[in-house]
Amino acid sequence: MKRILVVGAGGQIGSELVPYLRSIYGASNVVATDVKHNAVLAEAGPFESLDALDAKQYA
């Protein structure tokens, strides 16, 4: 299975979407990202600090 990347996971929609997707696809298959570290999302599964405006970080 491929992984799902959620950019801006700490926002209003992402904070609800990530736990929902993790319940369906498994915690290890949904990678949450945000500019600021989010301890709640990081404890439940993979989390990376990522600035959506920085293309080098995606690589």
Order of alpha helices (4+ residues) and beta strands (2+ residues): beta-alpha-beta-alpha-beta-alpha
